[in-house]
Amino acid sequence: MRMEKIIFKQATTKNAGFILAELIVVIFITGLLVAIAIPVFSTTIGYCILDNSARLLVLDIRSLQQSAINNESAAFNIFFDNYYERYFLRNGLAAYKTVSLPDSVDLVFNNYQDSKLFCAANGKPAGGIGGTVTLQDRQSKKLLYVIVDQIGRVRVSAIVP
């Protein structure tokens, strides 16, 4: 019995933990890795939000084209409000959908007359003239272009048209 107490005491008094220097090194390395990863992560998230916004705009343009075809009307249009970073899907002057872009995305430029894209009754851009809408991520300054060609095809591109 005396021998068991001595063995038990030796096992419990043995240094089984980490020393302070080891903990400081581990915390320092972890902090360094986090400091490197956060900017990369933020840039990636910003680009994903930009890409999502561009694809939503493409979807809305295609929806507008389909509405013009279904109603056989040339009154359907999109009005781009560059100042407030939003756009309106309209039937004539009445907006039936308003889309505000996320805070991290800028509506930089569009080359449509009076910032309006009109669809003819066949879904093509009115007058057969296509155009471009430029979106930009505020943090990374990356640009995406939503391009509508003269026959009505809509696409997203990272290359300047």
C-alpha positions as CSV (number, residue, x, y, z in Angstrom):
1,M,0.0,0.0,0.0
2,R,2.8,2.4,0.8
3,M,4.4,1.6,-2.5
4,E,1.2,2.4,-4.5
5,K,1.0,5.9,-2.9
6,I,4.6,6.7,-3.8
7,I,4.1,5.6,-7.5
8,F,0.8,7.6,-7.6
9,K,2.4,10.7,-6.1
10,Q,5.3,10.5,-8.6
11,A,2.9,10.2,-11.6
12,T,0.8,13.2,-10.5
13,T,3.7,15.5,-9.7
14,K,5.4,15.0,-13.0
15,N,5.2,18.1,-15.3
16,A,2.5,17.2,-17.8
17,G,1.4,20.6,-19.1
18,F,2.7,23.2,-21.6
19,I,5.1,25.9,-20.6
20,L,4.2,29.6,-21.1
21,A,6.7,30.0,-24.0
22,E,5.1,27.2,-26.0
23,L,1.6,28.8,-25.6
24,I,2.9,32.2,-26.6
25,V,4.5,30.7,-29.8
26,V,1.3,28.9,-30.7
27,I,-0.8,32.0,-30.2
28,F,1.6,34.1,-32.2
29,I,1.6,31.7,-35.2
30,T,-2.2,31.4,-35.1
31,G,-2.5,35.2,-35.1
32,L,-0.1,35.5,-38.0
33,L,-2.1,33.0,-40.1
34,V,-5.4,34.8,-39.3
35,A,-3.8,38.2,-40.2
36,I,-2.8,36.8,-43.6
37,A,-6.1,35.0,-44.3
38,I,-8.6,37.8,-43.5
39,P,-7.6,40.2,-46.4
40,V,-7.7,37.3,-48.9
41,F,-11.0,36.1,-47.6
42,S,-12.5,39.6,-47.7
43,T,-11.4,40.1,-51.4
44,T,-12.9,36.7,-52.3
45,I,-16.2,37.5,-50.6
46,G,-16.3,41.0,-52.3
47,Y,-15.8,39.4,-55.7
48,C,-18.5,36.8,-55.1
49,I,-21.0,39.6,-54.1
50,L,-20.0,41.5,-57.3
51,D,-20.5,38.4,-59.4
52,N,-23.8,37.6,-57.8
53,S,-25.0,41.2,-58.4
54,A,-24.0,41.0,-62.1
55,R,-25.8,37.7,-62.5
56,L,-28.9,39.0,-60.8
57,L,-28.9,41.9,-63.3
58,V,-28.6,39.5,-66.2
59,L,-31.6,37.5,-64.8
60,D,-33.6,40.7,-64.5
61,I,-32.8,41.8,-68.1
62,R,-33.9,38.3,-69.3
63,S,-37.0,38.5,-67.3
64,L,-37.8,42.0,-68.8
65,Q,-37.2,40.6,-72.3
66,Q,-39.6,37.7,-71.6
67,S,-42.3,40.1,-70.2
68,A,-42.0,42.2,-73.4
69,I,-42.5,39.1,-75.5
70,N,-45.4,37.7,-73.5
71,N,-47.2,41.0,-73.4
72,E,-46.2,42.0,-77.0
73,S,-45.3,45.4,-75.7
74,A,-42.4,47.7,-76.2
75,A,-43.1,49.6,-73.0
76,F,-40.9,47.4,-70.8
77,N,-37.6,49.0,-69.8
78,I,-34.9,49.1,-67.1
79,F,-33.9,52.4,-65.6
80,F,-30.4,52.5,-64.1
81,D,-30.0,55.0,-61.2
82,N,-26.2,55.3,-60.9
83,Y,-26.3,57.8,-58.0
84,Y,-28.3,55.5,-55.7
85,E,-26.8,52.3,-57.0
86,R,-30.0,50.7,-58.0
87,Y,-32.2,49.9,-61.0
88,F,-35.9,49.7,-61.7
89,L,-37.8,47.2,-63.9
90,R,-40.6,49.2,-65.4
91,N,-43.7,48.8,-67.6
92,G,-44.0,52.2,-69.1
93,L,-43.2,54.6,-66.2
94,A,-44.5,52.3,-63.4
95,A,-41.8,50.4,-61.6
96,Y,-42.8,46.8,-60.8
97,K,-39.4,45.8,-59.3
98,T,-36.6,47.8,-57.7
99,V,-33.2,46.3,-57.0
100,S,-30.7,48.1,-54.8
101,L,-27.2,46.8,-55.2
102,P,-25.2,45.7,-52.1
103,D,-23.1,48.3,-50.3
104,S,-19.9,46.8,-51.6
105,V,-21.0,47.1,-55.3
106,D,-21.0,50.3,-57.4
107,L,-23.1,50.8,-60.6
108,V,-20.3,52.6,-62.4
109,F,-21.5,53.1,-65.9
110,N,-24.1,52.3,-68.5
111,N,-24.1,53.4,-72.1
112,Y,-27.9,53.4,-72.7
113,Q,-29.6,56.6,-73.7
114,D,-31.0,58.4,-70.6
115,S,-29.9,55.3,-68.6
116,K,-32.8,53.3,-69.9
117,L,-32.7,49.9,-71.7
118,F,-35.9,49.5,-73.6
119,C,-37.0,46.1,-75.0
120,A,-39.0,45.8,-78.2
121,A,-42.0,43.5,-78.4
122,N,-39.8,40.7,-79.7
123,G,-37.5,41.0,-76.6
124,K,-34.5,42.6,-78.4
125,P,-33.1,45.9,-77.4
126,A,-35.2,48.7,-78.9
127,G,-33.6,50.1,-82.1
128,G,-31.4,47.0,-82.3
129,I,-28.7,48.8,-80.2
130,G,-27.1,46.8,-77.5
131,G,-25.2,48.2,-74.5
132,T,-23.1,47.6,-71.4
133,V,-23.6,48.1,-67.7
134,T,-20.4,48.2,-65.6
135,L,-20.4,47.1,-62.0
136,Q,-17.4,47.5,-59.6
137,D,-16.4,45.9,-56.3
138,R,-15.5,48.8,-54.0
139,Q,-12.8,47.0,-52.1
140,S,-10.9,45.2,-54.8
141,K,-11.8,47.6,-57.6
142,K,-12.6,44.7,-59.9
143,L,-15.0,45.3,-62.7
144,L,-17.7,43.1,-64.3
145,Y,-19.6,44.0,-67.4
146,V,-23.1,43.0,-68.2
147,I,-23.4,43.1,-72.0
148,V,-26.6,43.1,-74.0
149,D,-25.9,42.6,-77.7
150,Q,-28.0,43.9,-80.6
151,I,-30.0,40.7,-80.9
152,G,-30.8,40.5,-77.2
153,R,-28.3,38.0,-75.8
154,V,-27.1,38.9,-72.3
155,R,-23.9,37.9,-70.7
156,V,-21.4,38.8,-67.9
157,S,-17.8,39.4,-68.8
158,A,-14.7,40.5,-66.9
159,I,-13.1,41.7,-70.2
160,V,-13.8,45.2,-71.4
161,P,-16.3,44.9,-74.4
